């Protein structure tokens, strides 16, 4: 008897990448078009510039949810992805359950509002800007991995 074990791709840990200086120069959509340059000024990134026009759609089925870990199957490829990022999970929930076709701006705003509800206001502008940058990187990875579909 042969038992096939499906490979699960690990979703990137953005904070770890930031702390270890291992962020990529560019994050692309599945077609290879750049959507985020994590090392560049946030305002010059395509996903930020087009945040009020580009729309997001869910492209996953939930396979397993346990604690702070979820595993999803990408509908278009069948690939399994393990995600341990709560911001990613929040954005995925919003796009799948609350507002399919949400703009990038709406998805980011929803996550920020949920975070403020749970933890209180940001203490300083720098903290807020870093958190927002992190959300754009996470969202870009969700698009790159095919978890969310970006419609330009």
C-alpha positions as CSV (number, residue, x, y, z in Angstrom):
1,X,0.0,0.0,0.0
2,X,1.4,3.4,-1.0
3,X,0.4,6.4,1.1
4,X,0.7,9.8,-0.6
5,X,1.3,12.7,1.7
6,X,0.4,16.1,0.3
7,X,3.1,18.8,0.6
8,X,2.0,21.8,2.5
9,X,3.6,25.1,1.7
10,X,4.4,27.4,4.6
11,X,3.1,31.0,4.4
12,X,5.9,33.5,5.1
13,X,6.4,34.9,8.6
14,X,6.6,38.6,7.7
15,X,7.9,39.7,11.1
16,X,10.6,37.1,11.1
17,X,11.6,38.1,7.5
18,X,11.7,41.7,8.7
19,X,13.8,41.0,11.8
20,X,16.3,38.8,9.8
21,X,16.5,41.0,6.8
22,X,15.2,38.3,4.5
23,X,12.3,40.1,2.9
24,X,12.4,39.7,-0.9
25,X,13.0,42.7,-3.1
26,X,9.7,42.2,-4.8
27,X,6.4,40.3,-4.3
28,X,4.6,39.5,-7.5
29,X,1.1,38.3,-8.3
30,X,0.8,34.7,-9.7
31,X,1.4,36.0,-13.2
32,X,4.8,37.5,-12.2
33,X,3.7,41.1,-12.2
34,X,5.1,43.2,-9.3
35,X,2.6,44.2,-6.7
36,X,4.8,45.1,-3.7
37,X,8.4,46.2,-3.2
38,X,8.8,45.6,0.6
39,X,12.1,47.4,0.9
40,X,10.9,50.5,-0.9
41,X,8.8,53.5,0.3
42,X,5.3,52.2,1.0
43,X,3.6,54.9,-1.0
44,X,5.4,53.9,-4.2
45,X,4.1,50.3,-4.2
46,X,1.5,49.3,-6.9
47,X,-0.7,47.6,-4.3
48,X,-0.8,50.8,-2.2
49,X,-1.2,53.2,-5.2
50,X,-4.1,51.1,-6.5
51,X,-5.6,50.1,-3.1
52,X,-9.0,51.8,-3.8
53,X,-9.3,50.2,-7.3
54,X,-7.9,46.7,-7.1
55,X,-10.4,44.1,-5.8
56,X,-9.9,40.9,-3.9
57,X,-11.7,37.5,-4.1
58,X,-11.2,34.3,-2.0
59,X,-9.6,31.4,-3.8
60,X,-9.4,28.8,-1.0
61,X,-11.2,26.2,0.9
62,X,-10.5,25.8,4.6
63,X,-9.0,22.4,5.3
64,X,-8.1,22.7,9.0
65,X,-8.2,25.4,11.7
66,X,-6.4,24.8,15.0
67,X,-5.5,27.6,17.4
68,X,-3.5,30.2,15.5
69,X,-2.9,27.9,12.5
70,X,-5.0,27.3,9.5
71,X,-4.5,25.2,6.4
72,X,-6.2,26.1,3.2
73,X,-6.4,24.4,-0.2
74,X,-6.0,26.8,-3.2
75,X,-9.0,26.3,-5.5
76,X,-7.2,26.9,-8.7
77,X,-4.1,24.7,-8.0
78,X,-5.1,22.3,-5.3
79,X,-2.0,23.4,-3.3
80,X,-2.1,23.3,0.5
81,X,-0.9,26.3,2.4
82,X,-0.3,26.5,6.2
83,X,-0.9,30.0,7.6
84,X,0.1,31.1,11.1
85,X,-0.5,34.8,10.6
86,X,-3.6,36.2,12.3
87,X,-3.7,39.3,10.2
88,X,-3.7,37.0,7.1
89,X,-6.6,35.1,8.6
90,X,-8.5,38.3,9.3
91,X,-8.1,39.6,5.8
92,X,-9.1,36.2,4.4
93,X,-12.2,36.0,6.5
94,X,-13.2,39.5,5.4
95,X,-12.7,38.8,1.7
96,X,-14.4,35.4,1.8
97,X,-17.3,36.0,4.3
98,X,-18.0,39.7,4.7
99,X,-17.2,41.4,1.4
100,X,-16.2,39.4,-1.6
101,X,-14.8,41.8,-4.1
102,X,-13.5,44.2,-1.4
103,X,-10.9,46.7,-2.5
104,X,-7.4,46.3,-1.0
105,X,-8.2,49.5,1.0
106,X,-11.3,48.0,2.5
107,X,-9.5,44.8,3.5
108,X,-6.6,46.6,5.1
109,X,-9.0,49.0,6.9
110,X,-11.0,46.1,8.3
111,X,-7.9,44.5,9.7
112,X,-6.7,47.8,11.3
113,X,-10.2,48.4,12.8
114,X,-10.3,44.8,14.3
115,X,-6.8,45.3,15.7
116,X,-7.7,48.6,17.4
117,X,-10.9,47.0,18.8
118,X,-8.8,44.2,20.3
119,X,-5.7,46.0,21.5
120,X,-6.5,49.7,21.6
121,X,-5.2,52.6,19.6
122,X,-1.7,52.7,18.3
123,X,0.6,54.7,20.6
124,X,2.5,56.5,17.9
125,X,2.3,57.2,14.1
126,X,5.5,55.1,13.5
127,X,3.9,52.1,15.1
128,X,0.7,52.5,13.0
129,X,2.7,53.0,9.8
130,X,4.8,49.9,10.5
131,X,1.7,47.8,11.1
132,X,0.1,49.1,7.9
133,X,3.2,48.3,5.9
134,X,3.2,44.8,7.5
135,X,-0.5,44.3,6.4
136,X,0.3,45.3,2.8
137,X,3.2,42.7,2.8
138,X,0.9,40.0,4.2
139,X,-1.8,40.8,1.7
140,X,0.7,40.8,-1.1
141,X,1.8,37.3,-0.1
142,X,-1.8,36.1,0.1
143,X,-2.1,37.2,-3.5
144,X,1.2,35.7,-4.6
145,X,0.4,32.3,-3.0
146,X,-3.0,32.3,-4.7
147,X,-5.0,32.4,-1.5
148,X,-6.7,35.6,-2.7
149,X,-7.2,36.6,-6.3
150,X,-6.4,40.2,-7.2
151,X,-8.5,41.8,-9.9
152,X,-6.9,44.9,-11.3
